[in-house]
């Protein structure tokens, strides 16, 4: 049976005008529900962040990330 833990939470902590170092949530890879919960905390901090699968396809981006990638 394939692992269901295939979602990665990536983020850039701090002021997005200053910082650009992409970090990975230490609990990654995780289940989709866990990843979406974790990204909620990152979104609340106003940080850039997203949830992606093993291939790098994003399923969620924080509001701050959307502003920087549009």
N, C-alpha and C positions, 0 to 999 in steps of 0.2 A: 504494500500500500504506500502510495506517495505521501510525503510529508505535507501537511496543511500549512506549515509555518514557512511561508514563502514571501512575506511582505516586509519591506524595509522602510524604516522611518529615517529620513535624511533631513537635516536642518542646518541653518546658519544662525548660531546664537548671537544675541546682542543686536546692536544698532546696525541695520542693513546698509547704512551709508558708510560705515567704517569696516565692518567685518565681511569676509568672503570665504572663510574656511568651512567647507562642508563637513559636517560631523554625522555619524550614524548612531542612532539610538542603540545603547549597549545591549538591549534585549533582542535586537533584530538578529535573525529573521523571526517573525512572529505571525500569529494568525491575523486574518484581516480585521476582526473585531478589536483585537488588542492594538493593532497598528492605528486604527481610526481613533481609538480612545487616547492613545499616546500623542497623536498629532494635535488633538484638541487642546492639550496643555501647552504645546508649542504655539499654537494659534493664539491662545489667550495671552501669551507673553508678547505677541506682536512680532514674532520672529518669522523669517522665511523658513518654509518647511514643506515637505511633500511625502507622500507614501507611494512607493513604487514596488513593482514585482521584480523577480530575479533578472528579467531582461531589461529593466530600466523604464518600463512603461508606467507612467504615473496614473494613479486612480484618484488622488486627492492633492490639492495644493492649498496652502493657507492664503488668506486674503492678501497678506504682505507679499507672498511669492507671486501671486497673480499680478500685482502691481509692477513687480520688477521684471516679469517675463512677457508683459504685454507691450 
